Amino acid sequence: MKAIFQLTKRNLWMFFRNKTEVFFSFLSVLIILGLYILFLSDLNVNNVIASIGREVDGIRVLINSWVMAGLIAVSTVTISIGSLSLMVLDRQRKVFYDFLVAPIKRHELFLSYILSTLTIVIMISMTILMIAQVYILVSGGVFFEWLDWVKIILIILLLSVSSTMMMLFFISFIDNASALSTIGTIVGTLIGFVTGAYIPMGVLPKPIQVFSNLLPVSQGASLLRNIFVRSPLKTVFDQAPEEVVESYRKFQGIDLYIYDFKLDVNMMILYILIATLIFLFLNVLRFRKMKN
């Protein structure tokens, strides 16, 4: 345990010491916010007005809540990439292999990268959550109920573990920091589109929607959106027909579908858990092979 603690502490110190890496971990979040504020806000407001046929109070709160939920989900992926860049640097500098031949057990090194990444992802995601709550309040929204806080935090924890396991596996094949930087920029940009954080899910072609809805992070975004938009959605669509509400929820990626099959909350949670366990297993195999 002492070795795990010291390695984890070292990883955290190395990450937060590198201000550039911390900034680029936030880059996708900043891009989404920038695009939303400059271009997409009015577009989404007009979509709601077109859906219900008139302008009503609460539309801006609804859109802000929708955006913040997607922002938090995307951050779990982009921040995990930034945090795991240390592992790539360790491999590039041969430090990683020094650890493997040192009197440190294989699983201790494995766990140190996971724990440091999880700590970073959870810390920053929780910070974004606090900012999101303040932003929603300032725009006229309400404070989340205590039970909603519990659900949101549990979803963030689940997404943090899922994103960390997934990105750890893929990044373990990269041993060059420049390559990771390029890949991180591409993934950070694309993840915003495929999760419906930049534009509503309904705008994307059907095959892309199906692919997106199969990603754990997209399902996590849906779980968060269901909580974030519940109150403003009732206010805005109070007198709208049920089919209009269902159409809007599907279009915005609040409810996810695999073609005509709707994914419910329990299915999505189970799916994320299974995906996490699969990537955990793949990571164990991967680290064994790296040792050999």
FENSUL-V481857 format. One record per helix or strand. SS is the DSSP state (H for helix, E for strand). FROM is the first residue (numbers start at 1). TO is the last residue. If there is no record, write none. Layout:
<<SS | FROM | TO> <SS | FROM | TO>>
This chain:
<<H | 2 | 17> <H | 19 | 25> <H | 27 | 52> <H | 59 | 92> <H | 95 | 101> <H | 106 | 138> <H | 146 | 171> <H | 177 | 194> <H | 201 | 203> <H | 206 | 213> <H | 216 | 228> <H | 230 | 236> <H | 242 | 251> <E | 257 | 258> <E | 261 | 262> <H | 265 | 291>>
